[in-house]
């Protein structure tokens, strides 16, 4: 699905983070990506990363997610945000790069604040 110029890829990604929707969030994952959840970091396939995020959301129910900062170029962007989940706040870093006409998440980090 192609995205129009000026489209903010982080709007749908933020919505799925806030909802704790691992299935919809993982639709944005690249085939392989770097994922780190509370310092457990690794390279993972899309399916493995979906399961890692799902496990985190199941044990830390998200209440809100807010993007605090975004930057990047046309082909690569990142967002820094704060996730309130399970009564704690987490720092979230999301790197995306363009794959043809769409963006895919290359790296997702969730760390305790």
N, CA, C and O of each residue as an XYZ file, in Angstrom:
452
protein
N       0.839     -1.180      0.000
C       0.000      0.000      0.000
C       0.879      1.237      0.000
O       1.679      1.447      0.911
N       0.721      2.040     -1.019
C       1.535      3.240     -1.175
C       1.016      4.334     -0.254
O      -0.185      4.432     -0.001
N       1.938      5.156      0.244
C       1.535      6.238      1.122
C       1.767      7.576      0.433
O       2.801      7.769     -0.208
N       0.812      8.511      0.555
C       0.947      9.808     -0.103
C       2.062     10.655      0.513
O       2.495     10.415      1.640
N       2.508     11.639     -0.244
C       3.544     12.550      0.243
C       3.051     13.244      1.506
O       1.886     13.629      1.595
N       3.938     13.401      2.476
C       3.573     14.055      3.719
C       2.873     13.131      4.711
O       2.499     13.552      5.805
N       2.700     11.878      4.324
C       2.040     10.903      5.185
C       2.903     10.628      6.409
O       4.113     10.442      6.282
N       2.299     10.601      7.592
C       3.042     10.317      8.824
C       2.866      8.844      9.193
O       1.835      8.439      9.731
N       3.884      8.066      8.897
C       3.853      6.626      9.147
C       3.653      6.321     10.630
O       3.165      5.247     10.982
N       4.025      7.257     11.495
C       3.947      6.990     12.925
C       2.530      7.128     13.497
O       2.286      6.718     14.632
N       1.601      7.695     12.735
C       0.219      7.805     13.223
C      -0.407      6.422     13.414
O      -0.869      6.123     14.515
N      -0.440      5.558     12.378
C      -1.008      4.226     12.625
C      -0.167      3.387     13.585
O      -0.717      2.648     14.401
N       1.148      3.493     13.497
C       2.021      2.728     14.391
C       1.739      3.123     15.843
O       1.646      2.259     16.715
N       1.602      4.428     16.100
C       1.310      4.917     17.457
C      -0.029      4.385     17.950
O      -0.165      4.009     19.115
N      -1.015      4.356     17.061
C      -2.347      3.877     17.439
C      -2.266      2.420     17.892
O      -2.863      2.054     18.905
N      -1.533      1.585     17.152
C      -1.434      0.155     17.499
C      -0.611     -0.062     18.760
O      -0.875     -0.993     19.520
N       0.393      0.797     18.989
C       1.160      0.719     20.244
C       0.234      1.032     21.424
O       0.238      0.314     22.423
N      -0.555      2.096     21.310
C      -1.450      2.505     22.395
C      -2.516      1.449     22.664
O      -2.924      1.247     23.807
N      -2.967      0.774     21.599
C      -3.997     -0.265     21.745
C      -3.421     -1.581     22.234
O      -4.157     -2.450     22.701
N      -2.092     -1.734     22.128
C      -1.483     -3.019     22.453
C      -1.843     -4.063     21.415
O      -1.985     -5.243     21.737
N      -1.993     -3.633     20.169
C      -2.414     -4.521     19.094
C      -1.197     -5.051     18.334
O      -0.762     -4.458     17.347
N      -0.655     -6.174     18.809
C       0.561     -6.746     18.221
C       0.336     -7.196     16.777
O       1.244     -7.088     15.952
N      -0.852     -7.695     16.464
C      -1.125     -8.168     15.106
C      -1.066     -7.022     14.093
O      -0.388     -7.126     13.070
N      -1.776     -5.933     14.380
C      -1.759     -4.795     13.454
C      -0.393     -4.109     13.425
O       0.064     -3.669     12.370
N       0.258     -4.019     14.590
C       1.587     -3.420     14.649
C       2.565     -4.226     13.806
O       3.381     -3.654     13.084
N       2.489     -5.546     13.894
C       3.450     -6.397     13.173
C       3.271     -6.320     11.662
O       4.178     -6.698     10.919
N       2.134     -5.843     11.196
C       1.955     -5.643      9.749
C       2.954     -4.609      9.228
O       3.253     -4.581      8.034
N       3.467     -3.766     10.113
C       4.461     -2.749      9.744
C       5.893     -3.259      9.858
O       6.824     -2.577      9.430
N       6.083     -4.453     10.432
C       7.435     -4.998     10.619
C       8.036     -5.398      9.275
O       7.332     -5.884      8.390
N       9.354     -5.189      9.130
C      10.063     -5.720      7.970
C      10.189     -7.231      8.160
O       9.887     -7.746      9.237
N      10.628     -7.940      7.130
C      10.745     -9.400      7.210
C      11.677     -9.821      8.347
O      11.441    -10.830      9.011
N      12.738     -9.037      8.565
C      13.645     -9.240      9.695
C      13.905     -7.872     10.310
O      14.068     -6.885      9.594
N      13.944     -7.816     11.626
C      14.156     -6.540     12.286
C      14.891     -6.743     13.602
O      14.964     -7.849     14.137
N      15.435     -5.640     14.104
C      16.066     -5.630     15.421
C      14.976     -5.309     16.424
O      14.241     -4.336     16.256
N      14.867     -6.113     17.455
C      13.865     -5.845     18.482
C      14.504     -5.989     19.859
O      15.231     -6.945     20.130
N      14.216     -5.018     20.722
C      14.721     -5.061     22.094
C      13.575     -4.656     23.013
O      13.070     -3.536     22.929
N      13.170     -5.563     23.882
C      12.101     -5.300     24.834
C      12.654     -5.506     26.236
O      12.995     -6.624     26.624
N      12.739     -4.399     27.000
C      13.316     -4.411     28.347
C      14.660     -5.149     28.346
O      14.861     -6.119     29.077
N      15.557     -4.661     27.514
C      16.953     -5.111     27.383
C      17.145     -6.525     26.838
O      18.280     -6.993     26.749
N      16.071     -7.211     26.473
C      16.217     -8.500     25.786
C      16.250     -8.202     24.287
O      15.206     -8.134     23.638
N      17.455     -8.025     23.743
C      17.580     -7.611     22.353
C      17.988     -8.737     21.430
O      18.746     -9.627     21.817
N      17.482     -8.697     20.205
C      17.875     -9.699     19.223
C      17.394     -9.304     17.844
O      16.552     -8.419     17.689
N      17.938     -9.972     16.852
C      17.377     -9.902     15.509
C      16.276    -10.939     15.471
O      16.418    -12.022     16.038
N      15.183    -10.616     14.809
C      14.055    -11.543     14.793
C      13.352    -11.484     13.452
O      13.416    -10.483     12.739
N      12.686    -12.565     13.128
C      11.826    -12.554     11.953
C      10.566    -11.774     12.320
O      10.317    -11.487     13.491
N       9.791    -11.443     11.321
C       8.536    -10.734     11.549
C       7.644    -11.503     12.535
O       7.069    -10.906     13.446
N       7.531    -12.817     12.353
C       6.679    -13.643     13.226
C       7.217    -13.694     14.656
O       6.449    -13.618     15.615
N       8.550    -13.824     14.797
C       9.147    -13.851     16.141
C       8.946    -12.512     16.848
O       8.609    -12.466     18.031
N       9.156    -11.428     16.107
C       9.004    -10.088     16.683
C       7.557     -9.858     17.108
O       7.311     -9.262     18.157
N       6.600    -10.319     16.311
C       5.192    -10.177     16.665
C       4.911    -10.876     17.998
O       4.200    -10.344     18.851
N       5.475    -12.071     18.165
C       5.259    -12.830     19.396
C       5.911    -12.145     20.600
O       5.338    -12.131     21.690
N       7.097    -11.580     20.409
C       7.791    -10.865     21.484
C       6.954     -9.670     21.943
O       6.776     -9.449     23.141
N       6.443     -8.902     20.977
C       5.629     -7.724     21.304
C       4.312     -8.150     21.941
O       3.854     -7.525     22.898
N       3.701     -9.212     21.415
C       2.433     -9.711     21.964
C       2.618    -10.131     23.425
O       1.786     -9.814     24.275
N       3.697    -10.836     23.709
C       3.989    -11.270     25.077
C       4.153    -10.058     25.999
O       3.642    -10.047     27.119
N       4.866     -9.045     25.517
C       5.041     -7.822     26.311
C       3.690     -7.156     26.570
O       3.385     -6.805     27.710
N       2.872     -6.977     25.519
C       1.564     -6.331     25.673
C       0.649     -7.132     26.598
O      -0.123     -6.555     27.363
N       0.736     -8.466     26.527
C      -0.109     -9.311     27.385
C       0.219     -9.121     28.864
O      -0.673     -9.183     29.710
N       1.502     -8.889     29.180
C       1.881     -8.739     30.575
C       2.002     -7.279     31.019
O       2.104     -7.005     32.214
N       1.992     -6.343     30.070
C       2.055     -4.903     30.371
C       0.990     -4.220     29.504
O       1.294     -3.741     28.411
N      -0.240     -4.176     29.984
C      -1.342     -3.638     29.187
C      -1.132     -2.150     28.884
O      -1.077     -1.330     29.800
N      -1.014     -1.801     27.585
C      -0.816     -0.392     27.225
C      -2.026      0.467     27.560
O      -3.171      0.071     27.341
N      -1.747      1.654     28.097
C      -2.791      2.637     28.373
C      -2.697      3.811     27.406
O      -3.713      4.367     26.991
N      -1.469      4.181     27.052
C      -1.289      5.295     26.111
C       0.092      5.203     25.474
O       1.013      4.590     26.014
N       0.206      5.832     24.307
C       1.495      5.959     23.640
C       1.538      7.327     22.990
O       0.599      7.728     22.301
N       2.632      8.043     23.212
C       2.776      9.380     22.660
C       4.143      9.513     22.014
O       5.163      9.194     22.625
N       4.158      9.991     20.763
C       5.416     10.268     20.077
C       5.906     11.626     20.554
O       5.190     12.624     20.464
N       7.140     11.655     21.067
C       7.725     12.891     21.584
C       8.615     13.594     20.567
O       8.791     14.811     20.630
N       9.172     12.838     19.634
C      10.132     13.404     18.684
C      10.203     12.514     17.450
O      10.199     11.288     17.563
N      10.266     13.127     16.277
C      10.512     12.379     15.046
C      11.574     13.113     14.248
O      11.714     14.331     14.348
N      12.317     12.359     13.455
C      13.343     12.941     12.596
C      13.642     11.953     11.479
O      13.160     10.820     11.493
N      14.433     12.386     10.525
C      14.856     11.480      9.472
C      14.827     12.123      8.104
O      14.605     13.326      7.961
N      15.057     11.296      7.107
C      15.034     11.701      5.706
C      13.885     10.961      5.031
O      13.136     10.229      5.679
N      13.757     11.162      3.722
C      12.656     10.529      2.994
C      12.652      9.011      3.129
O      11.597      8.402      3.307
N      13.829      8.404      3.044
C      13.880      6.936      3.019
C      14.049      6.298      4.388
O      13.970      5.075      4.513
N      14.284      7.114      5.428
C      14.499      6.559      6.762
C      14.036      7.555      7.810
O      14.393      8.732      7.758
N      13.241      7.085      8.758
C      12.708      7.961      9.804
C      12.786      7.244     11.150
O      12.828      6.016     11.218
N      12.804      8.039     12.213
C      12.704      7.425     13.533
C      11.808      8.265     14.425
O      11.638      9.467     14.226
N      11.247      7.596     15.405
C      10.400      8.268     16.387
C      10.825      7.829     17.776
O      11.162      6.667     18.001
N      10.804      8.767     18.694
C      11.011      8.483     20.109
C       9.681      8.755     20.794
O       9.064      9.798     20.578
N       9.245      7.815     21.618
C       7.959      7.988     22.267
C       7.950      7.431     23.671
O       8.909      6.808     24.128
N       6.834      7.675     24.346
C       6.642      7.173     25.694
C       5.397      6.300     25.716
O       4.310      6.726     25.326
N       5.578      5.080     26.176
C       4.485      4.123     26.302
C       4.161      3.965     27.784
O       5.037      3.659     28.592
N       2.894      4.178     28.128
C       2.441      3.900     29.488
C       1.764      2.542     29.422
O       0.732      2.380     28.772
N       2.356      1.569     30.102
C       1.836      0.193     30.041
C       2.053     -0.491     31.380
O       3.132     -0.407     31.968
N       1.025     -1.165     31.850
C       1.134     -1.907     33.107
C       1.522     -1.040     34.282
O       2.182     -1.506     35.210
N       1.114      0.228     34.251
C       1.405      1.132     35.363
C       2.806      1.711     35.356
O       3.189      2.397     36.304
N       3.592      1.449     34.296
C       4.946      1.991     34.191
C       5.084      2.742     32.875
O       4.290      2.554     31.954
N       6.101      3.596     32.797
C       6.405      4.286     31.550
C       7.632      3.662     30.904
O       8.592      3.290     31.578
N       7.575      3.560     29.586
C       8.660      2.978     28.804
C       9.050      3.937     27.697
O       8.205      4.606     27.102
N      10.343      3.992     27.433
C      10.864      4.740     26.301
C      10.816      3.813     25.086
O      11.270      2.671     25.147
N      10.264      4.314     23.990
C      10.145      3.507     22.778
C      10.864      4.215     21.642
O      10.646      5.400     21.395
N      11.729      3.470     20.952
C      12.412      3.973     19.767
C      11.988      3.116     18.584
O      12.060      1.888     18.637
N      11.545      3.776     17.514
C      11.096      3.062     16.322
C      11.836      3.624     15.116
O      11.743      4.818     14.830
N      12.575      2.762     14.404
C      13.211      3.138     13.151
C      12.449      2.495     12.011
O      12.162      1.298     12.043
N      12.121      3.289     11.003
C      11.486      2.745      9.801
C      12.308      3.156      8.585
O      12.968      4.195      8.589
N      12.260      2.332      7.551
C      12.849      2.737      6.280
C      11.884      2.365      5.170
O      11.049      1.472      5.313
N      12.024      3.078      4.055
C      11.088      2.840      2.967
C      11.490      1.602      2.186
O      12.664      1.382      1.885
N      10.492      0.808      1.872
C      10.656     -0.382      1.037
C       9.743     -0.151     -0.147
O       8.551     -0.454     -0.097
N      10.309      0.387     -1.210
C       9.456      0.739     -2.344
C       8.592      1.923     -1.967
O       9.111      3.002     -1.679
N       7.272      1.738     -1.963
C       6.358      2.837     -1.673
C       5.783      2.780     -0.262
O       4.873      3.542      0.063
N       6.294      1.898      0.570
C       5.775      1.805      1.933
C       6.930      1.790      2.929
O       8.075      1.527      2.562
N       6.623      2.071      4.173
C       7.627      2.030      5.236
C       7.490      0.739      6.026
O       6.388      0.223      6.215
N       8.625      0.229      6.482
C       8.645     -0.962      7.331
C       9.512     -0.676      8.544
O      10.528      0.012      8.448
N       9.098     -1.215      9.697
C       9.863     -1.041     10.933
C      11.120     -1.918     10.865
O      11.035     -3.133     10.690
N      12.278     -1.281     11.006
C      13.569     -1.972     10.998
C      14.044     -2.274     12.412
O      14.728     -3.269     12.655
N      13.665     -1.387     13.350
C      14.116     -1.557     14.727
C      13.032     -1.031     15.667
O      12.441      0.026     15.444
N      12.794     -1.809     16.729
C      11.836     -1.427     17.761
C      12.486     -1.703     19.113
O      12.877     -2.831     19.414
N      12.593     -0.636     19.929
C      13.167     -0.792     21.276
C      12.162     -0.281     22.301
O      11.634      0.824     22.172
N      11.907     -1.093     23.316
C      11.054     -0.692     24.427
C      11.880     -0.847     25.699
O      12.277     -1.957     26.053
N      12.139      0.263     26.385
C      12.981      0.236     27.578
C      12.290      0.945     28.736
O      11.567      1.922     28.539
N      12.522      0.444     29.940
C      11.976      1.136     31.134
C      12.594      2.506     31.262
O      13.783      2.688     31.003
N      11.792      3.466     31.661
C      12.300      4.827     31.907
C      12.889      4.931     33.299
O      13.367      5.997     33.689
